[in-house]
Amino acid sequence: MKVSKQPDGYDPLDRNQTILLQAQGISKGFPGVWEHLILDHIDFDVRAGEVHTLLGENGAGKTVIANILSGYYGKTDGEILVNGQSVTLNSPLDGLRHGIGMVHQELMLVPTFTVAENIMLGLHAPVFSFRRKVVEKQIQHLSSRYGLKIDPTARVEALSAGEQQRVEIIKVLFHEPQVLLLDEPTSLLTPQEADDLFVILRAMTDEGKGIVFITHKMREVFEVSDRVTVLKLGKTCGTRSITETSEAALTRETFGEILPTHIERPAVESEVIALEARNLVPEKTRQEQQHEGFSIALRQGEIIGLAGVAGNGQTELIECLTGLRPARQGQIFILGQEMSGDPPRAFIEQGVAHIPERRREMGIVEDMFVAENIVLKDYAKAPFSKYRVLNHREITRHAHDIVSKFKALVPDLWQTESRILSGGNIQRLILGRETWNQPPIIIAAHPTEGLDAKAIRHTWECFLELRAMGSAILVISEDLDEILCLADRVSVVHEGRLIGSMNAAQADRQTLGQWMTGSTTETAKRPSRNASYHTNLA
């Protein structure tokens, strides 16, 4: 669905169009860490009634310029103008006061607070001056208005990553900004939810608002954009109207080559089960009415894609299969050994690699240096240590190999704290740490979230290489494009149970989308032939 129909009177080449927000010669560096500027004299603007998209590889500077324009980062040089007037933004609150709000790719919420309490923290007055019920009612209004279903009384720690992202969007919309900056806002949304978001963004531009949209998905660029700017190594490579470019041209300009979207692979030959869950019901699941459990079997050398709308039990299932959450009932078998009730370390020792959905919270220790994070799971083993003494040289060599193989932009292995890296570069490091030793089982939640097209291709090739070596891989994602391109089989989870499974080569988006929204026709309920190898439906 293409929704980038430009509003009446909008001309992307008209320089007299009202400019709401403008960056002139913006530069940014981190003294003592980076040897070059992250941003090198960037000129950028967003106008009333448009969606202006930023494209670029990981580390190109997209998130940094958005953080500067919203007040989260200070600039090293340059000028910011709001409605033609030069302003100084010392904090996100300054940005909101000037009508600029940002929805971050990384979640910025207090886990123990409710949705309403998180939003109340950012209001322009002492929290106790607001009546909670009034705020909750306004949240419900915004949820209904923008199609972002969320319970204002729910605690954030009980929400899935996708639901927390919706809270971030509502948190900014609460302030009714004139300019909205969105950093990879669809990364945890289903295709239908993404399409709904695009309609919402277009409605906002029809009201005269300006949208800065950061994405790595070319399909989204052409669905929602009016103009597009490409960033490369901290410099702009030009801005153009979306009507005057093409996907092939933008891909070449951004990544230097056209990237195919499907990778051929031989059929799965093994019938040896690497991972199996039998009638598994996670403890303290939010689907308390659920009586049926998860039953899934993953063969050696197979990739199963698990699709579903956020909040339908994926997070609980992942935590059970990695030992992070106990099971109320059911059994888990890893390489034939029952692991039900065992701690996470036992799952690691049995060969389960885990790429978590919350990479900053669970994937790394932000205050540790890059090299330390890369050996976070292996530092106590040879060759990285002996008699509990770390082998600095071997750790450095290994970390350099990971950074080089996964093409992460890291200034210094032993001087760079992981927290300053972009989300995409953190994801690359986690992928390298979890896959370097060819683990027999990989559980990957949103493995390419925040990665650009080139990095996604590299990740898929890595997974297929591991598949060829016999690794069993479970990919959990709301991105149907990724699942259909990568998986051998596709299963769908809804309201805490698996409701359908089919061969990826025979799958279609319409059927999978219906399953994801809970539609259970007789065809959807019936497992495909040989499904016993993969999914035992309740």
C-alpha positions, -999 to +999 in steps of 0.1 A: +000+000+000+016+033-011+006+062+010+031+088-001+006+109-020+018+144-014-008+168+000-023+195-021+001+224-027+032+204-017+061+207-041+093+189-030+114+212-051+098+245-039+124+262-017+097+286-005+079+257+012+078+264+050+109+250+066+100+239+102+135+226+112+169+231+096+204+220+102+232+241+088+268+228+088+262+205+117+293+186+129+297+161+157+327+144+172+336+125+204+370+138+216+393+111+229+374+083+213+367+090+176+395+101+153+371+116+129+339+135+129+307+114+132+289+142+113+309+164+089+291+197+081+256+183+075+229+204+058+194+191+063+159+204+066+123+192+070+094+212+057+057+215+067+036+188+052+064+163+042+080+131+052+118+134+048+136+101+049+172+095+060+190+066+045+225+052+052+246+023+063+251+016+101+273+043+115+266+068+087+253+093+113+215+090+108+206+086+145+233+111+156+218+139+135+183+130+148+196+131+184+212+165+178+180+180+162+159+168+191+182+180+219+196+146+231+231+154+218+250+186+217+266+196+184+303+203+179+297+229+152+269+244+131+235+259+137+199+246+143+170+267+131+133+263+141+109+282+119+138+302+107+151+312+141+184+300+155+179+280+187+201+262+212+189+227+223+205+216+256+181+188+263+151+168+249+129+191+269+142+221+249+134+201+218+098+195+230+094+232+239+103+240+203+079+215+189+104+187+182+099+152+194+119+120+188+109+083+189+140+064+195+149+030+182+162+020+216+136+020+243+138+048+269+113+038+295+113+030+332+104-007+334+088-007+368+065+022+360+031+019+342+026+033+307+008+064+322+035+070+348+062+069+321+044+095+301+038+116+332+075+118+337+079+139+306+051+164+312+059+201+317+049+202+353+054+183+386+040+148+383+017+152+413-001+181+395-016+157+370-044+134+378-035+099+367-070+091+354-069+122+332-035+111+317-047+075+312-078+088+294-057+109+271-035+079+264-066+059+255-076+087+232-043+088+215-042+050+212-075+050+195-068+080+173-035+065+160-043+028+161-016+021+187-033-003+210-019-001+245-031-004+281-022+028+300-023+009+334+001-019+323+036-019+337+063-015+311+083-045+323+054-067+314+051-055+278+069-069+248+095-049+228+069-041+202+044-029+227+071-008+244+078+008+211+042+018+208+045+035+242+075+055+230+054+067+200+025+077+222+049+094+247+060+118+220+026+122+204+013+133+239+032+166+233+016+173+199+050+181+182+052+200+149+083+180+139+085+142+147+117+123+142+113+085+140+143+062+142+134+028+127+098+030+140+086-001+122+113-025+134+089-043+157+057-038+138+039-062+115+034-052+079-002-042+086+008-022+117+035-005+096+010+004+069-013+018+096+016+039+109+023+053+074-014+064+071-010+081+105+022+099+093+005+111+062-025+124+083+000+143+104+017+158+073-018+168+060-021+188+092+012+206+083+036+187+105+070+176+093+083+141+097+119+128+097+118+091+090+149+069+095+147+034+079+168+008+062+139-007+043+136+005+007+100-006+005+092+019+033+111+047+016+089+046-014+057+040+005+059+070+028+086+095+017+083+129-001+121+135-001+151+113+008+186+122+019+215+097+018+242+098+045+275+081+040+303+082+066+289+113+082+284+133+050+253+139+029+253+125-006+224+146-018+187+152-013+161+144-039+124+141-044+112+105-042+095+109-076+129+115-092+148+084-080+144+047-079+151+018-056+180+006-077+196+041-077+192+046-040+206+012-032+237+018-054+241+052-038+237+039-002+254+006-004+274+005-037+255-025-051+221-039-057+213-065-031+191-095-039+163-103-014+163-141-016+191-166-011+188-201-026+196-230-004+194-269-005+165-286+011+167-298+048+180-333+048+184-342+085+156-357+106+176-353+139+158-330+163+181-304+178+155-285+199+121-296+210+094-281+232+065-303+243+033-287+255+053-258+269+035-231+290+058-203+303+055-193+340+036-161+347+025-157+310+001-128+304-022-153+285-034-167+318-064-183+301-041-204+279-045-241+284-027-253+253+011-252+252+038-246+227+049-277+208+077-272+183+105-293+169+135-279+151+158-301+131+195-299+126+204-278+096+169-261+095+157-226+100+122-220+113+107-185+112+083-177+141+060-149+131+034-130+152+022-096+164+042-084+194+028-095+227+015-129+216+039-150+236+071-148+216+091-132+244+079-158+270+088-186+247+123-173+240+129-169+277+118-205+283+139-219+255+170-201+269+165-209+306+156-173+315+120-181+325+107-213+342+079-233+326+046-238+343+042-270+324+058-289+295+093-301+286+123-287+267+148-310+250+182-297+238+201-322+216+181-350+232+187-339+268+158-326+289+166-291+302+133-281+318+140-260+349+178-257+342+195-222+346+206-201+316+243-212+320+232-249+315+215-239+282+247-221+271+269-250+280+245-273+260+251-252+229+222-227+228+232-193+214+208-165+221+204-132+202+180-113+225+153-089+214+165-062+238+201-059+228+211-030+251+194-044+281+202-081+277+227-083+248+256-063+262+269-045+293+269-009+281+297+003+303+321-024+293+346-020+264+338-036+231+365-063+235+350-073+269+315-076+255+327-098+227+341-124+252+313-119+277+302-156+275+337-172+268+362-152+289+366-181+314+375-206+287+407-212+268+423-196+249+408-164+265+420-172+300+442-197+319+440-203+356+415-175+358+439-150+343+427-132+311+448-135+280+447-100+267+464-107+235+441-136+225+410-116+235+422-087+213+429-110+184+395-126+187+376-093+191+394-079+160+383-109+140+347-105+150+347-067+143+363-073+109+341-102+099+308-084+108+321-050+096+312-032+128+324+004+131+344+004+163+370+031+170+390+012+196+384-023+211+398-014+246+389+023+248+353+024+233+325+018+258+298-002+240+271+023+250+282+049+224+279+025+195+249+027+172+222+001+176+231-016+143+268-019+153+258-034+187+237-059+169+266-069+147+288-075+177+261-097+194+257-117+161+295-122+160+297-132+197+269-157+194+278-174+161+316-174+159+319-210+174+292-225+151+267-233+179+244-263+173+213-242+182+206-205+177+176-186+190+175-153+173+150-126+182+148-099+156+183-106+144+185-079+118+167-051+137+184-018+130+207-032+103+209-018+068+203-038+037+239-048+032+243-059+069+210-079+066+223-097+036+255-105+055+235-118+085+214-140+063+245-155+046+260-161+080+229-180+091+227-200+059+264-209+063+257-221+098+226-240+086+248-258+061+271-268+089+242-283+108+231-255+131+194-254+140+181-218+139+148-204+153+142-169+140+116-148+158+105-117+139+075-095+130+092-088+096+075-112+072+099-102+044+128-115+065+110-147+075+099-156+040+134-150+026+154-167+053+133-196+068+127-231+055+094-232+074+071-206+089+051-209+120+027-183+135+020-176+171-012-159+183-024-154+219+002-177+233-001-207+210+011-218+176-019-218+152-003-226+118+028-238+100+037-241+063+068-244+041+083-210+034+085-217-003+047-221-004+038-194+021+020-162+011+018-130+031-020-128+030-024-162+048+004-155+073-011-120+080-045-136+087-029-161+111-010-133+128-043-114+135-060-145+148-080-156+118-082-194+120-099-209+089-100-246+085-070-243+062-051-223+088-058-248+115-047-278+095-009-285+097+010-290+065+023-325+055+054-336+076+046-309+101+055-333+129+091-326+123+085-289+130+053-280+148+029-301+168-002-281+168-024-282+199 
